[in-house]
Amino acid sequence: MRRVLLRGGRVVDPGGGTDRVADVLIEDGRIAAVGLELRVDDAQEIDVAGMIVGPGFVDLHSHVNSIAGQRLQARDGVTTALELEAGLLPVELAYTKAMQEGRPINFGFSASWGMARAEVLSGRSANADFAEGLSILGDPAWQADSTPAQLTAWLGRLESEIGDGALGIGILQGYAPRTDPAEYLAVNELAARAGVPTFTHVREITEADPTTPMDGTEEAAHAAMEFGGQVHHCHVNSTSRRHIDRTLGVIERARAGGAAMTVETYPYGAGSTGIGAAFLAPERLGVWGIAPSNIVIVATGERIRDAEHLRHMRKTDPGAACIVEFIDDADPTDRALLERALAFPDGIVASDAMQVNWPDGSVDTREWPLPAGGTTHPRTAGTFARSIRMMVREQRAWSWLEAFRRCSFLPARVMDQTTPAFARKGHLGLGADADIVVIDPDRITDQATYFDSTRPSIGIEHVLVAGEFVVRDEDIVTDAYPGRGLRGQLR
């Protein structure tokens, strides 16, 4: 029996609502005991006095799907990273590939609405690859309204994926923003009937496009109220920009009306996506108060020069990852918007982590430290440490208990209805999975920047997945691949 004893830390358990100095005993990947002065003869004992010990972070929104990306996330305290907003298709292939390659942290996938539509409307075969999925962004065929037969076909595809263990349905509505709202309702009706959540990148809000078929946040709220299903609103900070107070108000009213609606945010003023996204068309930028020069190509660091340059990039390489500056991190007024999004009641922290790209076109490696030249969005490496630094240490808006509730407990609860295994995640109760993060409360911070984007966070001393160290003494354990696939189970 493999035993680890974490001795004398400040143990914060959002499941039990406790914050106390205690020892934590791990046996065969589970929490076996939490208490003072535990005595175990054959345990590997680690002194964590003065450190915060809590459940590892559960990231509902990660696109890394790689060893390199997951290692950056592990250094940020993440023990479970899920591809839910975009999803992958087919999920069976996605799970098989990840298990064959090995993963340092846990993983899981939703069924991809975008890939299912592209298969039916564009004739494109999906291969469970996120980078390949970005390439559909420049194809207008999949963004069109569906005929009744097409709608039936791709809904059937999604239903089959749920049967194969998809964790829900990922809906990139903002990437096909002119489609009939009836189709969005149809997807949510399917999900509610199957008992799985939907995860939506909402279409444009009315402030950005008064001609939108429906305000994106209102649409998600309406679906939650109409069918009684679980509707998750992705990265409300980036889809709302400077209209965050209004959109959060919509979500608050829907919740007050009984809607099962959850929401996430990340603490950066710039997003990242494929440059072919519908909302990055040159004629669309003005409504958000940005210009082509607010877009930077991730792989090269090249800043888009003008509208003609943007049109060229969108035509020749629509899947190219780019960073989009939508509000100013350094401006106090804009920063306050991010802080209000993070402070929203029951708001969840999620990263929207992006894969690392190297100049030779590769997106993964087993090398650690990562080879030079890799680029991504800094949220991949720093979302959770940055959120905690801002909201616990600087703003004092969250207690440590609240920080773990938002980063660990609440995201795990989103998944309870579809995946019983999540009942053991996000807390430190007896029998819980020993997915644990140990934090130096005085040092925890992000280091990644837009210009040096793969610098790991600091102050995350240890990270364990199923009781196995993947980060030890603030460094990656390079032969540790304890991550397991979490799959939905129809009830």
N, C-alpha and C positions, 0 to 999 in steps of 0.2 A: 504494500500500500504506500503510495507516494504522499508524503505530508510536508506542508510548508506552514510555518508559524510566523506571522507578522506580529512583532512584539512592540506594544506600547505606543501605538499611533493614536491619533484622534480619529475615531471611526465614525463616519457620517453615513447613515442609512436612510435614504428618503422613503424607503418602503415602510419602515417602522417609525419614521419621524424622530430618530434619535441621533444625538451628536455627543459622543463621550470618549474618554480615553479607555482603550481596551486592547486585547490581543485578538487576532483572527486566525483560527486554525482552518487550514484547507486540507481535505483528504480526497484523493482521487478526483480532483477537478471540481469539488463542491465545497460550500461553506459548511464546516462540521461543528464549529463552536465560535462564539464571540463572548468574551468575558475577561475579567481581570486575572492576571497571573496564572494563565493556563499552563499546565505541566504536561509536556509530551516528550518522551525520551528520544524518539527516533525521527523527529521532524527537522527539516532544514530551517533554522531559525534566522530571521532577518530583523535587525533592530530598526524600527521606523519611528522612534520617539521624535516628537516635534513635527511629524509629517501628518498630512491629511490622507486617510484611507477611505476610499469610496468605491462604488460600483463603476466599472468602466463605462465610457461614454458610448451611447448608441446613436449612430449617425444615420438618419433616415434618407439622406440625400447625398450619395457619393457616386461619382462616375469613374473612379480610378480603376477598379477591376483588374488590379495588377499587384505584383509583389512590391515593386518600387513605391507605388502610390500608397499601398496599405502600410508600408513601413513608416512613411511620413506621417500617416494618420495615427499609427501606434505611438509615435513620439509625441503626438498631441493628445494622448490619453484615450483614443478610440479603441474599443475592443470588438465592436460590431459595426460594419459599414455596409449599407444597403443601397442598391441601385433601384430606386422606386419612382422617381419623377419621370424619367425617360423609359425605364424598363428595358428588357432585352427579349429577343425572340430568335429562336425558340428557347424557353427557359431550361429545358432538359439539356441542351447543348451548353448553355451558360454554366450550369452547375457542374456538369461533367468536366468541362475545361478547367474550371477553377480548382476542382479537387485533384485533377491530374497534375496540375502545375504546383499545387500547394499554396496556402495562404497563411500569413502570420495572424490574421484576425478573422472573425466570423463574417459571413457574407450572405447575401440573398438578393433575389431579383423579382420585380413585378413583371407582368405581361405588358409588352410595348404596344400601345395604341397606335403610335406613329408607324412602327414597322409593320403592324398588321394592316393598316390602311395602305401603306406603300406596296405591300404584296398584292393587294386586290386592285388598287387604283392605278398603280404604276408598273405592275408586273415585276417588281424587284424581290429577289429572294433574300430573306434575312439570314444572317449567320452569327447572331448573338455577339456582335462586335459593336461597341459604342462608337468608335472612330468611324467605322463604315456607316453607321447610322447617321452620323452628322452629314454625310455626303448627300443624303436625300433632301437636305434643306433647300438646295437650289432647284429642286424639281417641282414645278407647280402642279403636276398631275395629282400627287397624293394630297394636296391641299384643297382640292375641289370638293364640292358636295357629292355625296354618294347617291347612286340610284338605290331604289329599294333592294334590288338583288345584291348590290355591292355592300350595302349596310348589313344585310343578313350574313353575307360571307365573312366580313371582318369581325363582326360580333361573335360569330361562331368560332372563329380562330382564337379570339380572346377567351372565350368560354373553355375551349380545349386547353389553353395554357393554364387556366386556373385549375383544371383537373390534373395538370402535370406538376402542380406545386407552386405556381406563381403566388407571390405574397400579396397580390392585389393587381390593379391596373394603373399604369403610368400614362398620364394624358398630357401631351405637349400641345395643349389647345392654343397657346400663344404663338405657335409656329404654323398654325393653319387658322388664322384669326377671322376669316370670313365665312367659315363653314356654318351650316344651319345649326342653331342652338338645339334643335330637336335631336340631333345626333349626339350631342354631349349628354343630354338627358337619357338617351337610350343606353349609353355606356354606363352611366351611374345606376340606371335601373337594373342592368345586368349584374353589376357589382353588388348592389344591395340584395338582390335575389340569391346570389351565390354566397353572401356573407363575407365579402372581402372589401377592404378600403379602396378608394381611388386617390391618386396623388396627382394634383393638377398644377401645371404651369399655366396660369389663367391667361385668357385672351386679353387684349388691350382694355384698359379701363376707359371710361367715358372722357376723362380729362385729357387723355392722350389721343383719343379718336372718337369724336362725337357721333360718327357714322357707324361705329362698331355694332354688329348685330345684337350684342348685349354686353353690358359692363361685365368684365371678367370676374371680379370678386362677387358681384351680385349673382352671377350665373352659378358659381360654385355654391354659394349660400342657398340659392333656390333649389339646386339638386339635392343638397343635404336635407332640406325641409320636405321636399316632394316625396322622397323615397325612404327616408329614415336611415340611409346608409352612412358609413363613415367617410367623410370627405376631408381630405388633407390639402390645405392651401400652401403650396411651395413658396419659398423665399419671398415673403410679402414685401420685404425691403426693396428688392430690385424691380418687381412688377408694379409697385406703387410709386417708387421714386419719392418725390416731394409731396405726394398726396397720401402719405401713410396714415395720417390721423383719420381721414375719411374712410379708407378701406378697412382699417381696424374697427371702426365703428360699425361697418356692415357686418363684420364677423361677430362682434359683440352682440348685436341685435339678433343674429341668427342663433347664437348659442342661447340667449335668453329665451328664445322661442322654442327651445328644445332640440335644435339641430346638433347632430354629432359632428362638429366641425373643429378641426385642429389646424394649427398654423405654425410655421417655422420662420426663422430669420437667420441671417449671418451678418457679422459685424464689419462689413466692408462697403465702401461707396462705389465699388466697381464690380461688375459681373463678368462672366465669361461664357462664351457660346461659340457656335460655328458662324462664320461671317455671312453665310447665306441665309441666316434667319430672317423671316419676313419683316420683323420690326427694325432691322438694320438697313432696310432700303434707304437710299439717300433722301428720298422725299418724305420719309417717316421721321428722320432725326430731329427736325425742328420742333415737333410737338413735345419732345422731352428736354428741349433747351440744350441739345448737344450738337456737335459738328462731326464730320468725318475724322477730324484730328483727335477726337476723344476715343478713337478705336485703335488698338495696338495689336499687331499680329504676335501671338505668343511665341512661335518658333523662331522668329527672327528679331523680335523687339522693334520691328518697323512700325512707325506710326502712319496711319492712312493720311495721305496728303490732301485729297480733295474728293469731290463727288465722283469724278471720272475714275480716279484710282480705286475708289470703293466699288464702283460698278464692275471694273475689271476683275478685282479679287473675287467678288461674288459670282462672277461668271466662270472664272477659270479654276477656282478652288473653294467651292461653297462650304466645304467641311473644315476649312482652316480655323483652328481655335484662335479666338481673339479675346482681348480684354476690353470691356466697354465701361468708360467712366461716366456713371450716371448721376452721382452727387459727389461733393468734394469732402473727402475724409478730414481734411485739415480745417475746414470751415466750421466754426462752433455751432452755427445754426443747423447745418447739415448733419454734423455729428450728433446733435441732440435728437434728430429724427431717427438715427440708428439706435440710439439708446432707448427711445420710446418704443421702438419695435421690439427690442430685446426685453424690455420691462413689461410688455403686454401680458396680462394675466394668463397663465398656463401656456405662454408661448414657448416653443421648443427651439433649441439651438440645433441647426443642421448646416453642413458645410457647403454643399454643392461642389465638392472636391472634383477637380479635373485631373486627367491623366498627365504624367510627365512626358514631355516631348524632347527628344534629342535631335541634333542636326542631321544625323544619318537616317532619320525617319523612324527610329525605334521608340517604343513607348514602355518598355519594361527591362529590368535587369535584376539579377540576384546580387550584384555588387553592392557593398556598403563600406564606407560612405558612397553615396550615389556618384557616378562619374560626372565630371565637369560638363557643363553645357546644357544640362537639363533645364527645361522651363515649364512652368505651369502657372496657375493663379495662386497667390499666397494663401488663400483660404484652404487649400489642400493641406498645407503644413501647419496652419496656425489658428483655425477657427475657434477651437475650444479654449485654448490657452488665452487667446485674445479676448474672448467673451468673458472669461473668468477674471482676467486682469481688469478689464473695464468695469464690470458690474459688481464684483466682490471687493477688489482692493481699492480701485480708484473712486467709483461712484458710491460704493457701499449700499447699492440698491438691492443686492442679493446677499443673504446669509450663505454659508457653505451648504447648508441643507437645501436651500432653494436652488443653488447652482446645480447640485446633483439631481434635484427633482427635474430640472429643465433639460439637463444634458444626458441623463441616464434613465430615470424612472418614467417620465411622461412619454418619451419616444418608444420605450418598450411597451407601454400600455396601448399605444396606437395599434400594435401588432397582435395583441392578445387574441382578438376574435378570429384571426385566420391561422395563427401558428401557436399551438399550446406551449411550445418550447420557450416562448418569450416570458411565460409566467415565472421562469427562473432567472430572468435578467432584469437589470436596472435597480437591484436592491441587494442587501447583504443578509437576508433572512436565512435561517438554517435550511440547508438543502439547495440554496440558490447556486447557480453556476459561479465558479470562482473567476469571473471576469472582473478584474480589480485594477484600479489605478492608485498609485501612491504619489502624492504631490507635496512639494516644498511650497508652502503658502506664501513665503516671502519672495520667491524667485520666479514663480510661474509666469511666463509671458511668451508671446509669439516672437519669432525673429524673421520670418519670411517677409519680403517686401515685393512690390511689383517688379523691381529690377533685380532682385536676388531671391527668387521665389521658392527655392527648395531648401532653405535653411530650416532645420527642425526647431520646434519649440524647446524651451528649457524649463526646468523646474518640475518636469514629469520624471520622477526618480525611477519608478518601477511600473511596469504594466504586465499583468498576467491574464492569459486567456485559458480558460478551463484549468486553472492552477499552474500553468506553465509560463515561465518568464519569456516574454517577447521583447521587453525592454528591461534591462538590468543596469542599475547604476547609471541611468540616463544615456544608455546606448543600446542599439539593436542587438539582440541575440540572433546571430546570422543563420543558425541551423534550426531555429524554432519555426514550425509551421503548424500550430495547433488549431488554426481557423477551420470552422466547419460550416457547411451550407445549412441555412435555416429555410425550410420549405413549408408552404402552406398545406393545411390538411382540411379538406372539405368535411363539414359537419352534417 
